Structures are given as structure tokens and as C-alpha cells.
Amino acid sequence: MEFKINPNNVAEETTSDYNRFEQNDFLITSASDNLFNNPGQSKDKNNVVTHNQYGMRWYLFMVWGVLIYYPISLVSSVITNFKTVDVYKDMMVRYESSYYTIMFAFMIITIIFECVLIYFTLKTRNELLDFKASGVKNLKTCLLAPGIYVVIVFVIYLLVVEKEQGGAIGEFFGILLNPKYFFAYGVWKIYAYIAAYIAFVVGNIKYFNNRSRFFVN
């Protein structure tokens, strides 16, 4: 960069080099910003610039973190549940109890559900990587399905226990809602898990809804 003296003896900066730098910088940054300002870009340009786009870091965390770890954890759960199925099967034959029969059936259903969710999660991740609109919709299903399933299974489980041991439901909610058991029995963890899950689901839905215009493929 150079300086020159004008007729009034005032030092001036020559702007030719500076302007060239500004133009190059504009061309670089506008390529990444264009996704936000011009969602009508071609598919190829979208896929090039958005993976390092400011404002899409949570998206990167989801597709390269959560949606990889989640299927792996589900595979681990399937393996564990297969072992549990053998235990319930043995108990079912040995004691001929309706409780163990129902739990055996639940474990089979849970394994099937987890296998379907593994496939659906991987499919959703691929759709999000391709910026497909279906990926955003399917992500909501992936996030909501486990919570809904757990609630349904838990309610049925309580009804089964109540049938085997009268008063079990009342005792459970007595512990859950009694302040003195909040820390003594670790009840606070249940509330913490529920709050974290709700915050995670609602936050993701809001985040991807606000960026749904980018997922148009």
C-alpha cells in the first residue's frame, strides 16, 4: 500500500490495492452469505457454501454429532434388550406370570421400534445433508417418537404393575410428587431429564423451522 502527497501537502492513501483486496474479500464472503440472502441459488452452490456457514453451526452439530451418536446408542440398546428378552422369556416359562409375558412382548416391540428408528434416523441425516425439505419434517418425527413411545410404554407398564400389585400407581406418584423424596430418591433426575428432552426437541424444531427456506431440494 502506498502513500502520496497531494498538492496541499496532505498524505493520501492510494486505494487501488486496497480496493482489489476489498473486492476479493467480498467475492469470498458473499459466496457464503448468499445462502441466507438468496435462497433461490442452485442446488450445487447451496451444498458448497452452507456446510461452513455462520448460523448453521447447530445444523453441523446435529448431522455430524447427534445423528451419528444417536443411531450408535440405539444399536447398543438393541443389543442390551436382546439379552433382556432372554431373561423375561426364562421368567415367563418358569413362573407363568402375566407380568413377565407382557414384559417379554414389550421388549420385542421395543427392539422393533429401535431398529425402525435407527433406519429412519440415518435416512433423515442423509436428507439433511442434501438439504431436502423432507429431512426437516423427518427430524421432528425422530425427536418426538422416542418421547411418545416412552410415555405409552410407561403408562402400560404402570397398569401392569398395578394389576399385579394393587396400589403401585398411587405409591409411584406419591414418591414422584412428594418434595421430601425429591433428592432422597433422585426424583430430581426425572424432572431434569424431562426438562432437557423438552428443551432439546422444542429448540430443534424452532431452529430448523426458522431455516426451512434453505431445505428446498
N, C-alpha and C positions, 0 to 999 in steps of 0.2 A: 504494500500500500504506500502511495507516495503523497507528499505534500508539496504545494507550490505557493508562491507569494503572489497575491493579486496586486493590481496597481495601487491599492490602498494600503499595502503592506499588511494584509490580513492573511494568515495562513489558512489555506483551504485544503480539504481532503479530496483527492481525486476519487471519484466514485465508480470508475469503470470496473476495477477488480471487485470492489465491494458489491456492486450490482450483480456481477456474474455469480458471486457466492450466494447472494440472496435468491437469484433465480434457481440455482441448483438446489438450494435448500428447500425452496418452495415446491420444486418438482418432486423431491423425495417425500416431504411431509404431506403434500396434497394427495399422493397416492394412497397413503394410509388413512387420511381423513375423509377421502371421497366416499367411503362406505357409509359414513354417517350422513354426509350432506347430499349424496346422490345414490340412493338405494337402487336406482334403475340400472346400475352397472351390469356388465356381462357377468355370467357365472364364473368364468375363468379369473377375472380381476378380483371378484369377491373372495375367491378361495386363496388368492395370492396374498392379499393385504390384511385380511381380518385375523389371522392366527396370532399376530403380534400387535393387534390394535388396542390402543388405550381405551379402556371402558369395557373390554371384553375379557378381562383377566379372570373373572369368576367363571365365565364360559370355559376358559382353558383349564381352570381348576376342576370343573365338572367333568369334562371329556377326557382329561389326562390324569385325573386323580380319582374322584368319586366313582365314575362309571367304569373304572378299571378295578378299583378295590372292591366295590360292591359285588360284582359277579364272583370274584375270588372268595369273598366271605360267604356267599351263598353256596358255593361248591363245598366249602368246609362244613357248612351247616348240613348240607345234604348227606355228606359222609357220616357226620355225627348222628343224624337222625336215622340213618340205616342201622346203626348199632343199637339205637334206642328201640327201633321196631322189633329187633330180635328179643330184647328184654321184655317188651309188652306181649309179644307172641308167646314167650315162655310163661309169663304170668297168667295170660289168658287161658292157656291149656291147663296149667297147674291148679289155678283157683276157680276157674269157671265163673269169673266175676264179670258183670256187665260193664263195670268201670274200665277194666283192662281191655275189654273188647272194643269199647268206644275209643279209648286212647290209642289202641292199635290202628283203628280206622283213621283217626285224626293224623297220626304220624304218616300214614300212607298218603293222605290228601296233602299234607304239608310238603312232603317230598315232591309230589307232582307240581304243586304250586311254585315251589322254589325253582324247579327245573324250567318251568314256563317263564318265570321271572328272569332267570339267567339269560335265556334266549332273547326275551323282549328287551332287556337292558342293553345287551350287546347290539341289537338291532337299532335301538334308539340312539346309542352312541355313534354308530355309523351315519345315521341320518343327520345328527347334529354336526358331525364333521363335514358333511356335504351341504350344510345349511339348508336342509329341507324343512318345510313348514310342518310336516308330519312329525319331525323329531321333537319339536316343542310340545305338541299335543301328547305324544307318547311318553315324554319325560314326566308330565304331570301324572299320567297313569302309573309309571314306575314308582313315583314318590308316594302316591296315595294308596296304592294297592296293598303294600305291607301293613300299613296302619289299619286299614279297614279289615284286612284278614285277621290281624291280631285281636282286634276288638270282637269280631264274630266268634273266633275260636275261644277267647277268654270267657265270653258270656256263656257259651255252650259248656265249657269246662266247669264253670261255677254251678250250672244247673245239674251237671252230672254229679259233682261232689255233694251238692245239696240233696240229691236223691239218695246217695249212699250214706251221708252223714247230715241229718237234719240240723238246720241252724248254721251251716257253714257259710252261707252268703252273708247272714247278719253279722257273724263273727268277723268275716273278712272286712266288711265295710266299717265295722266298729273300730278295727285297728287302723284302717286307712284314714278315717275321719277324726280319730281321737288325737288331739295335739300332743299328749304325753308319749305317744308312740312315734312321733314324727322323726325323732333322732334315735330313739332306743331300738327300733326295729328297721331303721333305714328307710322309712316311708318317704323321706325327702327325696331319695333317689328316683322313686317312681314319678313324683311330680317334676323332678328335674329332667328326666328322660322325655316325659310327655311335652313339657315346655320346649325343650330343644328340638324335638321332632316337628312340632307345630311351627316353630320359628323357621326351621330349615325348609319345610315344604312351602310355607307362605312366602318366604323370601325368594325362593327359586321361581315360584310361579310369577311373582311380581317382576322379578328381574328379566325373565325370558319374555313375559308379556310386553314389557317396555321395549324389547329389542326384536319383537316378532317381525318387524318390517325387513329385517336382514335375512330372515329364513324364508326365502321365497322360491327356492328351487323345487 
